Amino acid sequence: MMLWLVSCGQSTAVPTSMPTTPPLPTPEVVIPAESALTRPYGYTYQRPDGNRLVAGQGSLPTLTPIDIPLEGTPQWVLAVPLARGVLWGVVLADGRTQAFLVDGDQVTPIDSNDLTTNIAPVMTVDPRQGLAIFLNPPTADPQGSNPVIYNDAGHMAHSNPAGALFLINAGEILAQPPVTALPDARILFAANGRLLLFTDPTDHYPHGVLGDALEAGGFVLIDTAPEVQVAAHFLIPEPQVAEGIMPLWADWDGDGQREIVVTLSTADQGAQIVLFNEAGTQLATGPAVGQGNRWRHQIALAPFGPGGETELAAVLTPHIGGVVEFYQWTGNALQVVAQLPGYTSHVIGSRNLDMAMAGDFNGDGRAELLLPTQDRTQLGGIQRTAEGVAAVYHVDIGGELATNLAGATLGTQEAAPGNMAVGLGRTDGILRIWQP
């Protein structure tokens, strides 16, 4: 096979004679500091709580990308950090998978299992066998939510297309909480073993830009320890719906308690960002678009503010001249404090809601939002400033973005000039990686 390394716009063929099923060069893996598990997992949405935030400091604008030809069109990309390098996993449009260990300029193909479904995948690694493992749903019907492993005992949470939620251990059902999940809900979890997901599907809001005509009419928190029980079940008052496939679940105000960020929509006012606590009490609301069939895409909570304040990044109408927005939480209001047009975070009709993420990708000590331009041929680093907001850099994708963005924090601080890697898949069948 041939791998292609791209340097200064020129491609050079690099022959490889490596076996097709090599062992990983080290059994050591890296557990991200924010992980609740002792085994690493890669998510298309970066963190298991739905906050698309990558730790570390990068040097993205100055890195020479590595281009790896794939066997088909990529649909999803995931990254798992190892003690040396990053394991990159790719799901192709036909369900086949490919995986590569990238360590410096060395690219090693790694064996991986195929997927039985086209839902957003989760990937882990078995370093003893040298395998990249994509989690498959354990039920006979492979559709439904993406399965997640939510504790170190290996317990899995998964919902089927009918909305039945299963907690499973080694193929045996541990519990079936009395909820009806959104068919394509992503199941989030936190370190205390608590799960969060959208529920109560409804079709009374006919926008349908996220892959189907169903939206969530509620959300539920489920405790899994010491016993499985529904901790809170909040029904969203009609005519509002939660327009998305997962909330964002993080501690916005730094008080040690997580808040729940949800995009609520109605047919006459469109979308607005609404903040809840874990009891389902509404804490604050942002402005509505003011017109139906207009969406807001919540992305990440991070220290975006000019003084390091935690702010929410979202994209207003990503399908129509997308506008990057930054929100501050003040009292019972979520205030839009800065906007910048010309970007996108979603392709209409797609279930890929992970085309943007947050982190210090340029290594200047400040968080920025990383997302594609409207034509999906460049990535822009969007950063808050004292005057408002600015694009502090752009990097070429080298083609058109076809997948989510994936990020990883390298396991060694020796990876100068940064310790953060970024990857994506293109419509021309290329996996492009920026990695020190």
DRENDO-1510 file (C-alpha; in Angstrom, 1 decimal, always signed):
<recs>
REC; n; res; u; v; w
REC; 1; MET; +0.0; +0.0; +0.0 .
REC; 2; MET; +1.0; +3.6; -0.3 .
REC; 3; LEU; +0.5; +6.4; +2.2 .
REC; 4; TRP; +0.7; +10.1; +1.3 .
REC; 5; LEU; +2.3; +12.8; +3.3 .
REC; 6; VAL; +1.4; +16.3; +2.4 .
REC; 7; SER; +4.0; +19.0; +2.8 .
REC; 8; CYS; +3.6; +22.7; +1.8 .
REC; 9; GLY; +0.9; +21.8; -0.7 .
REC; 10; GLN; +3.0; +19.0; -2.3 .
REC; 11; SER; +2.3; +15.3; -2.0 .
REC; 12; THR; +5.0; +12.7; -1.6 .
REC; 13; ALA; +4.4; +9.0; -1.8 .
REC; 14; VAL; +5.8; +7.1; +1.1 .
REC; 15; PRO; +6.0; +3.3; +0.6 .
REC; 16; THR; +5.2; +1.1; +3.5 .
REC; 17; SER; +6.1; -2.5; +4.0 .
REC; 18; MET; +4.4; -2.9; +7.4 .
REC; 19; PRO; +2.1; -6.0; +8.0 .
REC; 20; THR; -1.6; -5.4; +7.8 .
REC; 21; THR; -2.2; -6.7; +11.3 .
REC; 22; PRO; +0.7; -5.4; +13.4 .
REC; 23; PRO; +0.5; -5.2; +17.2 .
REC; 24; LEU; +0.4; -1.8; +18.8 .
REC; 25; PRO; +3.9; -0.8; +19.7 .
REC; 26; THR; +3.1; -0.3; +23.3 .
REC; 27; PRO; +0.4; -1.6; +25.7 .
REC; 28; GLU; +0.2; +1.8; +27.4 .
REC; 29; VAL; -2.8; +4.0; +26.8 .
REC; 30; VAL; -3.6; +7.5; +28.0 .
REC; 31; ILE; -6.6; +8.3; +30.0 .
REC; 32; PRO; -7.8; +11.9; +29.5 .
REC; 33; ALA; -8.0; +13.8; +32.8 .
REC; 34; GLU; -11.7; +14.4; +32.3 .
REC; 35; SER; -12.5; +10.7; +31.8 .
REC; 36; ALA; -14.7; +8.8; +34.2 .
REC; 37; LEU; -13.1; +5.5; +33.0 .
REC; 38; THR; -9.8; +3.8; +33.3 .
REC; 39; ARG; -9.9; +2.7; +29.7 .
REC; 40; PRO; -9.7; +5.3; +26.9 .
REC; 41; TYR; -12.6; +5.8; +24.5 .
REC; 42; GLY; -13.0; +8.0; +21.5 .
REC; 43; TYR; -16.3; +9.9; +20.9 .
REC; 44; THR; -17.3; +11.9; +17.8 .
REC; 45; TYR; -18.4; +14.5; +20.4 .
REC; 46; GLN; -15.1; +14.5; +22.3 .
REC; 47; ARG; -16.3; +14.0; +25.8 .
REC; 48; PRO; -18.9; +11.6; +27.3 .
REC; 49; ASP; -20.8; +14.5; +28.8 .
REC; 50; GLY; -21.5; +16.0; +25.4 .
REC; 51; ASN; -19.1; +19.0; +25.8 .
REC; 52; ARG; -17.1; +19.1; +22.6 .
REC; 53; LEU; -13.9; +20.4; +24.3 .
REC; 54; VAL; -10.3; +19.1; +23.7 .
REC; 55; ALA; -7.7; +19.5; +26.5 .
REC; 56; GLY; -4.1; +20.6; +26.0 .
REC; 57; GLN; -2.4; +23.1; +23.7 .
REC; 58; GLY; -1.9; +22.7; +20.0 .
REC; 59; SER; +0.0; +24.2; +17.2 .
REC; 60; LEU; -2.5; +23.6; +14.4 .
REC; 61; PRO; -1.8; +26.6; +12.1 .
REC; 62; THR; +1.9; +25.7; +11.8 .
REC; 63; LEU; +1.6; +21.9; +11.5 .
REC; 64; THR; +2.1; +20.0; +8.2 .
REC; 65; PRO; -0.9; +17.8; +7.7 .
REC; 66; ILE; -0.7; +14.0; +7.1 .
REC; 67; ASP; -3.1; +12.7; +4.4 .
REC; 68; ILE; -4.0; +9.0; +4.5 .
REC; 69; PRO; -5.9; +7.5; +1.6 .
REC; 70; LEU; -8.9; +5.5; +2.6 .
REC; 71; GLU; -10.8; +2.6; +1.0 .
REC; 72; GLY; -14.0; +4.6; +0.6 .
REC; 73; THR; -15.8; +7.8; +1.6 .
REC; 74; PRO; -15.4; +8.5; +5.4 .
REC; 75; GLN; -18.4; +9.2; +7.5 .
REC; 76; TRP; -17.0; +9.4; +11.0 .
REC; 77; VAL; -13.5; +9.9; +12.6 .
REC; 78; LEU; -12.4; +9.1; +16.1 .
REC; 79; ALA; -9.2; +9.5; +18.1 .
REC; 80; VAL; -7.8; +7.6; +21.1 .
REC; 81; PRO; -4.5; +8.8; +22.6 .
REC; 82; LEU; -1.8; +6.2; +23.3 .
REC; 83; ALA; +1.4; +6.6; +25.3 .
REC; 84; ARG; +3.1; +7.3; +22.0 .
REC; 85; GLY; +1.0; +8.6; +19.2 .
REC; 86; VAL; -2.7; +8.6; +18.5 .
REC; 87; LEU; -5.0; +5.7; +17.3 .
REC; 88; TRP; -7.2; +7.1; +14.6 .
REC; 89; GLY; -10.4; +5.3; +13.6 .
REC; 90; VAL; -12.5; +5.9; +10.5 .
REC; 91; VAL; -16.0; +4.6; +9.7 .
REC; 92; LEU; -16.7; +4.6; +6.0 .
REC; 93; ALA; -20.1; +5.3; +4.5 .
REC; 94; ASP; -20.7; +1.5; +3.9 .
REC; 95; GLY; -19.9; +0.6; +7.5 .
REC; 96; ARG; -16.4; -0.7; +7.0 .
REC; 97; THR; -13.8; +0.7; +9.3 .
REC; 98; GLN; -10.1; +1.5; +9.1 .
REC; 99; ALA; -7.7; +2.4; +11.9 .
REC; 100; PHE; -4.2; +3.9; +11.9 .
REC; 101; LEU; -1.6; +4.5; +14.6 .
REC; 102; VAL; +0.1; +7.8; +13.9 .
REC; 103; ASP; +3.3; +8.5; +15.9 .
REC; 104; GLY; +5.3; +11.4; +14.5 .
REC; 105; ASP; +5.5; +10.8; +10.7 .
REC; 106; GLN; +5.0; +7.1; +11.1 .
REC; 107; VAL; +1.6; +5.7; +10.0 .
REC; 108; THR; +0.8; +2.1; +10.9 .
REC; 109; PRO; -2.5; +0.4; +9.8 .
REC; 110; ILE; -4.3; -1.3; +12.7 .
REC; 111; ASP; -6.9; -4.0; +12.5 .
REC; 112; SER; -10.5; -3.0; +13.4 .
REC; 113; ASN; -14.0; -4.5; +13.4 .
REC; 114; ASP; -16.8; -3.3; +11.1 .
REC; 115; LEU; -19.9; -1.6; +12.3 .
REC; 116; THR; -23.4; -3.0; +12.0 .
REC; 117; THR; -25.0; +0.5; +12.0 .
REC; 118; ASN; -24.6; +4.0; +10.7 .
REC; 119; ILE; -25.1; +5.8; +14.0 .
REC; 120; ALA; -22.3; +7.8; +15.5 .
REC; 121; PRO; -19.7; +5.3; +16.8 .
REC; 122; VAL; -17.6; +5.0; +19.9 .
REC; 123; MET; -14.1; +3.5; +19.7 .
REC; 124; THR; -11.7; +2.0; +22.2 .
REC; 125; VAL; -8.5; +0.1; +21.9 .
REC; 126; ASP; -7.3; -3.4; +22.9 .
REC; 127; PRO; -3.5; -2.9; +23.1 .
REC; 128; ARG; -2.8; -6.5; +24.0 .
REC; 129; GLN; -4.3; -7.7; +20.7 .
REC; 130; GLY; -3.4; -4.6; +18.7 .
REC; 131; LEU; -7.0; -3.9; +17.7 .
REC; 132; ALA; -9.2; -0.8; +17.4 .
REC; 133; ILE; -12.6; -1.7; +18.7 .
REC; 134; PHE; -15.8; +0.1; +17.5 .
REC; 135; LEU; -18.7; -0.5; +19.8 .
REC; 136; ASN; -21.6; -2.3; +18.2 .
REC; 137; PRO; -25.2; -2.4; +19.6 .
REC; 138; PRO; -25.7; -5.7; +21.4 .
REC; 139; THR; -29.3; -6.1; +20.3 .
REC; 140; ALA; -30.6; -7.9; +17.3 .
REC; 141; ASP; -31.8; -4.7; +15.7 .
REC; 142; PRO; -28.6; -2.6; +15.3 .
REC; 143; GLN; -30.3; +0.8; +14.9 .
REC; 144; GLY; -31.0; +3.2; +17.8 .
REC; 145; SER; -28.6; +5.1; +20.0 .
REC; 146; ASN; -24.8; +4.8; +20.0 .
REC; 147; PRO; -23.9; +2.3; +22.7 .
REC; 148; VAL; -21.6; +3.6; +25.5 .
REC; 149; ILE; -19.6; +1.9; +28.2 .
REC; 150; TYR; -20.4; +4.0; +31.3 .
REC; 151; ASN; -18.4; +2.4; +34.1 .
REC; 152; ASP; -15.2; +0.3; +34.7 .
REC; 153; ALA; -17.2; -2.9; +35.1 .
REC; 154; GLY; -17.9; -2.6; +31.3 .
REC; 155; HIS; -21.6; -2.0; +31.6 .
REC; 156; MET; -23.2; -0.7; +28.4 .
REC; 157; ALA; -26.1; +1.6; +27.8 .
REC; 158; HIS; -28.0; +1.4; +24.5 .
REC; 159; SER; -31.5; +2.2; +23.3 .
REC; 160; ASN; -33.3; +0.6; +20.4 .
REC; 161; PRO; -35.4; +2.2; +17.6 .
REC; 162; ALA; -38.6; +1.9; +19.7 .
REC; 163; GLY; -37.0; +3.9; +22.5 .
REC; 164; ALA; -36.4; +1.1; +25.0 .
REC; 165; LEU; -33.3; +1.8; +27.1 .
REC; 166; PHE; -31.2; -1.1; +28.1 .
REC; 167; LEU; -28.3; -1.3; +30.6 .
REC; 168; ILE; -26.3; -4.4; +29.7 .
REC; 169; ASN; -23.4; -6.4; +31.2 .
REC; 170; ALA; -21.7; -9.1; +29.1 .
REC; 171; GLY; -24.9; -9.5; +27.0 .
REC; 172; GLU; -27.2; -9.8; +29.9 .
REC; 173; ILE; -29.8; -7.0; +30.6 .
REC; 174; LEU; -29.2; -5.4; +34.0 .
REC; 175; ALA; -32.1; -3.0; +33.9 .
REC; 176; GLN; -34.6; -1.4; +31.5 .
REC; 177; PRO; -35.5; +2.0; +33.0 .
REC; 178; PRO; -39.1; +3.1; +32.3 .
REC; 179; VAL; -38.4; +5.8; +29.7 .
REC; 180; THR; -38.8; +6.2; +26.0 .
REC; 181; ALA; -35.6; +7.4; +24.4 .
REC; 182; LEU; -35.4; +9.6; +21.3 .
REC; 183; PRO; -34.5; +6.9; +18.7 .
REC; 184; ASP; -31.2; +8.5; +17.8 .
REC; 185; ALA; -30.4; +9.9; +21.2 .
REC; 186; ARG; -26.8; +10.0; +22.3 .
REC; 187; ILE; -26.4; +8.7; +25.8 .
REC; 188; LEU; -24.2; +10.9; +28.0 .
REC; 189; PHE; -22.7; +9.9; +31.3 .
REC; 190; ALA; -20.7; +11.4; +34.2 .
REC; 191; ALA; -18.2; +10.1; +36.7 .
REC; 192; ASN; -20.9; +9.4; +39.3 .
REC; 193; GLY; -22.4; +6.8; +37.0 .
REC; 194; ARG; -25.4; +9.1; +36.1 .
REC; 195; LEU; -26.8; +9.0; +32.5 .
REC; 196; LEU; -28.5; +11.8; +30.6 .
REC; 197; LEU; -30.5; +11.4; +27.4 .
REC; 198; PHE; -33.3; +12.9; +25.4 .
REC; 199; THR; -36.7; +11.2; +25.6 .
REC; 200; ASP; -40.3; +11.4; +24.7 .
REC; 201; PRO; -40.0; +11.7; +20.9 .
REC; 202; THR; -42.6; +13.8; +19.2 .
REC; 203; ASP; -43.3; +14.9; +15.6 .
REC; 204; HIS; -45.3; +18.0; +16.3 .
REC; 205; TYR; -42.4; +20.3; +15.2 .
REC; 206; PRO; -42.0; +19.6; +11.4 .
REC; 207; HIS; -38.5; +21.2; +10.8 .
REC; 208; GLY; -36.8; +17.8; +10.4 .
REC; 209; VAL; -33.2; +19.0; +9.5 .
REC; 210; LEU; -31.3; +16.6; +11.8 .
REC; 211; GLY; -32.0; +13.3; +10.0 .
REC; 212; ASP; -35.6; +12.5; +10.8 .
REC; 213; ALA; -38.9; +14.1; +11.7 .
REC; 214; LEU; -38.7; +13.3; +15.4 .
REC; 215; GLU; -37.5; +15.6; +18.2 .
REC; 216; ALA; -37.3; +15.2; +21.9 .
REC; 217; GLY; -40.2; +16.2; +24.2 .
REC; 218; GLY; -38.1; +15.7; +27.4 .
REC; 219; PHE; -34.9; +14.5; +29.0 .
REC; 220; VAL; -34.1; +12.1; +31.7 .
REC; 221; LEU; -31.3; +11.6; +34.3 .
REC; 222; ILE; -30.8; +8.0; +35.4 .
REC; 223; ASP; -28.7; +6.9; +38.4 .
REC; 224; THR; -26.9; +3.6; +37.9 .
REC; 225; ALA; -25.3; +3.2; +41.3 .
REC; 226; PRO; -25.9; +2.0; +43.9 .
REC; 227; GLU; -29.0; +1.0; +42.1 .
REC; 228; VAL; -30.6; +1.9; +38.8 .
REC; 229; GLN; -33.4; +4.5; +39.1 .
REC; 230; VAL; -34.7; +7.5; +37.3 .
REC; 231; ALA; -33.4; +10.5; +39.2 .
REC; 232; ALA; -35.3; +13.1; +37.2 .
REC; 233; HIS; -37.6; +13.2; +34.2 .
REC; 234; PHE; -38.4; +16.6; +32.7 .
REC; 235; LEU; -41.1; +17.1; +30.1 .
REC; 236; ILE; -40.7; +20.1; +27.9 .
REC; 237; PRO; -43.9; +22.2; +27.8 .
REC; 238; GLU; -45.5; +22.1; +24.4 .
REC; 239; PRO; -45.2; +23.5; +21.8 .
REC; 240; GLN; -41.5; +23.5; +22.5 .
REC; 241; VAL; -39.3; +20.6; +21.5 .
REC; 242; ALA; -35.6; +19.9; +22.2 .
REC; 243; GLU; -34.1; +20.1; +18.7 .
REC; 244; GLY; -31.0; +18.0; +18.8 .
REC; 245; ILE; -29.8; +14.5; +19.6 .
REC; 246; MET; -28.1; +15.3; +22.9 .
REC; 247; PRO; -27.9; +18.0; +25.5 .
REC; 248; LEU; -24.6; +19.6; +26.7 .
REC; 249; TRP; -24.0; +18.6; +30.3 .
REC; 250; ALA; -21.2; +20.5; +32.1 .
REC; 251; ASP; -20.5; +22.8; +35.1 .
REC; 252; TRP; -21.0; +26.3; +33.6 .
REC; 253; ASP; -20.6; +28.4; +36.8 .
REC; 254; GLY; -17.9; +26.4; +38.6 .
REC; 255; ASP; -20.0; +25.5; +41.6 .
REC; 256; GLY; -19.3; +21.7; +41.3 .
REC; 257; GLN; -22.8; +21.0; +39.9 .
REC; 258; ARG; -23.5; +20.3; +36.3 .
REC; 259; GLU; -26.0; +22.3; +34.2 .
REC; 260; ILE; -27.9; +21.0; +31.2 .
REC; 261; VAL; -27.8; +23.1; +28.0 .
REC; 262; VAL; -30.6; +22.4; +25.5 .
REC; 263; THR; -31.8; +24.0; +22.2 .
REC; 264; LEU; -35.5; +24.4; +22.4 .
REC; 265; SER; -37.6; +25.2; +19.3 .
REC; 266; THR; -41.1; +26.1; +18.3 .
REC; 267; ALA; -42.8; +26.5; +14.9 .
REC; 268; ASP; -43.4; +30.3; +15.3 .
REC; 269; GLN; -40.2; +31.4; +17.1 .
REC; 270; GLY; -37.5; +28.9; +16.0 .
REC; 271; ALA; -34.7; +28.0; +18.3 .
REC; 272; GLN; -33.3; +29.3; +21.5 .
REC; 273; ILE; -30.7; +28.1; +24.0 .
REC; 274; VAL; -32.2; +27.2; +27.5 .
REC; 275; LEU; -30.3; +26.3; +30.6 .
REC; 276; PHE; -31.5; +23.8; +33.2 .
REC; 277; ASN; -30.2; +22.3; +36.5 .
REC; 278; GLU; -30.2; +18.6; +37.1 .
REC; 279; ALA; -33.6; +18.9; +38.8 .
REC; 280; GLY; -35.1; +20.1; +35.5 .
REC; 281; THR; -35.5; +23.6; +36.8 .
REC; 282; GLN; -35.1; +26.3; +34.1 .
REC; 283; LEU; -32.2; +28.6; +35.1 .
REC; 284; ALA; -31.8; +30.9; +32.1 .
REC; 285; THR; -32.9; +31.4; +28.5 .
REC; 286; GLY; -31.3; +32.9; +25.4 .
REC; 287; PRO; -33.0; +34.9; +22.6 .
REC; 288; ALA; -35.2; +33.0; +20.2 .
REC; 289; VAL; -34.5; +33.4; +16.5 .
REC; 290; GLY; -38.0; +34.8; +16.0 .
REC; 291; GLN; -38.9; +32.7; +13.0 .
REC; 292; GLY; -39.9; +29.0; +12.7 .
REC; 293; ASN; -37.6; +26.5; +11.0 .
REC; 294; ARG; -34.5; +28.3; +12.2 .
REC; 295; TRP; -32.0; +26.3; +14.3 .
REC; 296; ARG; -29.3; +27.0; +16.8 .
REC; 297; HIS; -26.5; +24.4; +17.3 .
REC; 298; GLN; -25.0; +24.4; +20.8 .
REC; 299; ILE; -21.3; +23.3; +20.6 .
REC; 300; ALA; -19.2; +23.7; +23.7 .
REC; 301; LEU; -18.7; +25.4; +27.1 .
REC; 302; ALA; -15.1; +26.6; +27.5 .
REC; 303; PRO; -13.1; +29.6; +28.9 .
REC; 304; PHE; -13.7; +31.5; +25.7 .
REC; 305; GLY; -14.1; +34.9; +27.3 .
REC; 306; PRO; -11.5; +37.7; +27.0 .
REC; 307; GLY; -10.7; +37.2; +30.7 .
REC; 308; GLY; -11.0; +33.4; +30.6 .
REC; 309; GLU; -14.7; +33.5; +31.5 .
REC; 310; THR; -16.7; +30.3; +30.7 .
REC; 311; GLU; -18.9; +31.0; +27.7 .
REC; 312; LEU; -21.1; +28.9; +25.5 .
REC; 313; ALA; -20.3; +28.7; +21.8 .
REC; 314; ALA; -23.1; +28.0; +19.3 .
REC; 315; VAL; -23.8; +28.4; +15.6 .
REC; 316; LEU; -27.0; +30.2; +14.5 .
REC; 317; THR; -28.6; +28.9; +11.4 .
REC; 318; PRO; -25.6; +26.8; +10.2 .
REC; 319; HIS; -27.5; +26.0; +7.0 .
REC; 320; ILE; -28.1; +29.6; +6.1 .
REC; 321; GLY; -25.0; +31.8; +6.4 .
REC; 322; GLY; -24.0; +30.3; +9.8 .
REC; 323; VAL; -23.2; +32.8; +12.5 .
REC; 324; VAL; -20.9; +31.8; +15.4 .
REC; 325; GLU; -22.3; +33.0; +18.7 .
REC; 326; PHE; -20.8; +33.3; +22.2 .
REC; 327; TYR; -23.1; +33.4; +25.2 .
REC; 328; GLN; -22.6; +34.6; +28.8 .
REC; 329; TRP; -24.9; +33.4; +31.6 .
REC; 330; THR; -26.1; +36.4; +33.7 .
REC; 331; GLY; -28.9; +35.9; +36.1 .
REC; 332; ASN; -31.8; +34.3; +34.3 .
REC; 333; ALA; -30.6; +35.3; +30.9 .
REC; 334; LEU; -28.2; +33.8; +28.4 .
REC; 335; GLN; -26.8; +36.8; +26.5 .
REC; 336; VAL; -25.2; +36.7; +23.1 .
REC; 337; VAL; -22.1; +38.8; +23.6 .
REC; 338; ALA; -20.3; +38.3; +20.2 .
REC; 339; GLN; -21.2; +37.0; +16.7 .
REC; 340; LEU; -19.2; +36.2; +13.5 .
REC; 341; PRO; -20.9; +35.0; +10.2 .
REC; 342; GLY; -19.5; +32.8; +7.5 .
REC; 343; TYR; -19.2; +29.3; +9.2 .
REC; 344; THR; -21.2; +26.1; +9.5 .
REC; 345; SER; -21.4; +23.2; +11.9 .
REC; 346; HIS; -23.9; +20.9; +10.2 .
REC; 347; VAL; -25.1; +19.6; +6.8 .
REC; 348; ILE; -28.9; +19.7; +6.5 .
REC; 349; GLY; -30.4; +16.2; +6.9 .
REC; 350; SER; -27.3; +14.8; +8.6 .
REC; 351; ARG; -27.0; +13.2; +12.0 .
REC; 352; ASN; -23.4; +14.4; +12.2 .
REC; 353; LEU; -23.7; +17.2; +14.8 .
REC; 354; ASP; -20.0; +17.1; +15.6 .
REC; 355; MET; -18.3; +19.3; +12.9 .
REC; 356; ALA; -17.1; +21.8; +15.5 .
REC; 357; MET; -15.1; +21.6; +18.7 .
REC; 358; ALA; -13.4; +23.8; +21.2 .
REC; 359; GLY; -9.8; +24.0; +22.6 .
REC; 360; ASP; -6.6; +25.9; +22.5 .
REC; 361; PHE; -5.7; +24.6; +19.0 .
REC; 362; ASN; -3.1; +27.3; +18.3 .
REC; 363; GLY; -1.3; +27.1; +21.6 .
REC; 364; ASP; -1.7; +30.8; +22.6 .
REC; 365; GLY; -3.2; +30.0; +26.0 .
REC; 366; ARG; -6.8; +30.9; +24.9 .
REC; 367; ALA; -9.6; +28.6; +23.9 .
REC; 368; GLU; -11.1; +29.0; +20.4 .
REC; 369; LEU; -13.9; +27.4; +18.5 .
REC; 370; LEU; -12.7; +25.3; +15.5 .
REC; 371; LEU; -15.2; +24.8; +12.7 .
REC; 372; PRO; -15.5; +24.8; +8.9 .
REC; 373; THR; -16.2; +27.7; +6.7 .
REC; 374; GLN; -19.6; +27.6; +4.8 .
REC; 375; ASP; -18.0; +25.8; +1.8 .
REC; 376; ARG; -16.4; +23.3; +4.2 .
REC; 377; THR; -12.9; +23.7; +2.6 .
REC; 378; GLN; -11.2; +25.4; +5.5 .
REC; 379; LEU; -11.2; +25.3; +9.3 .
REC; 380; GLY; -11.5; +28.6; +11.1 .
REC; 381; GLY; -10.2; +29.3; +14.6 .
REC; 382; ILE; -12.7; +31.7; +16.1 .
REC; 383; GLN; -11.6; +33.4; +19.3 .
REC; 384; ARG; -13.2; +36.0; +21.6 .
REC; 385; THR; -11.4; +39.3; +21.9 .
REC; 386; ALA; -11.9; +42.4; +24.0 .
REC; 387; GLU; -13.6; +44.0; +21.0 .
REC; 388; GLY; -15.9; +41.0; +20.3 .
REC; 389; VAL; -14.7; +38.0; +18.2 .
REC; 390; ALA; -12.3; +37.3; +15.4 .
REC; 391; ALA; -11.0; +34.5; +13.2 .
REC; 392; VAL; -7.4; +34.2; +14.3 .
REC; 393; TYR; -6.4; +31.7; +11.7 .
REC; 394; HIS; -7.7; +29.5; +8.9 .
REC; 395; VAL; -6.2; +26.1; +7.7 .
REC; 396; ASP; -7.0; +24.4; +4.5 .
REC; 397; ILE; -8.8; +21.1; +4.6 .
REC; 398; GLY; -7.4; +20.2; +1.1 .
REC; 399; GLY; -10.8; +19.2; -0.1 .
REC; 400; GLU; -14.3; +19.2; +1.3 .
REC; 401; LEU; -15.1; +18.1; +4.9 .
REC; 402; ALA; -17.2; +14.9; +5.0 .
REC; 403; THR; -17.0; +13.9; +8.7 .
REC; 404; ASN; -17.0; +15.3; +12.2 .
REC; 405; LEU; -13.9; +16.8; +13.6 .
REC; 406; ALA; -11.8; +14.7; +16.0 .
REC; 407; GLY; -9.3; +15.8; +18.6 .
REC; 408; ALA; -6.9; +14.1; +21.0 .
REC; 409; THR; -4.4; +15.2; +23.6 .
REC; 410; LEU; -1.1; +13.4; +23.1 .
REC; 411; GLY; +0.2; +11.3; +26.0 .
REC; 412; THR; +3.6; +12.9; +26.1 .
REC; 413; GLN; +4.6; +16.5; +26.7 .
REC; 414; GLU; +7.7; +15.8; +24.5 .
REC; 415; ALA; +5.6; +16.3; +21.4 .
REC; 416; ALA; +6.7; +19.8; +20.6 .
REC; 417; PRO; +5.6; +22.3; +19.7 .
REC; 418; GLY; +2.2; +21.2; +21.1 .
REC; 419; ASN; +0.4; +18.2; +22.5 .
REC; 420; MET; -2.9; +18.3; +20.6 .
REC; 421; ALA; -3.9; +16.5; +17.4 .
REC; 422; VAL; -6.8; +17.2; +15.1 .
REC; 423; GLY; -8.3; +15.0; +12.4 .
REC; 424; LEU; -11.1; +14.8; +9.8 .
REC; 425; GLY; -12.3; +13.0; +6.7 .
REC; 426; ARG; -12.8; +14.4; +3.3 .
REC; 427; THR; -15.2; +13.7; +0.5 .
REC; 428; ASP; -12.4; +12.5; -1.7 .
REC; 429; GLY; -11.6; +9.6; +0.6 .
REC; 430; ILE; -8.7; +11.1; +2.6 .
REC; 431; LEU; -8.1; +11.2; +6.3 .
REC; 432; ARG; -6.3; +14.4; +7.1 .
REC; 433; ILE; -4.5; +14.7; +10.4 .
REC; 434; TRP; -2.6; +17.5; +12.0 .
REC; 435; GLN; -0.4; +16.0; +14.7 .
REC; 436; PRO; +2.9; +17.0; +16.3 .
</recs>
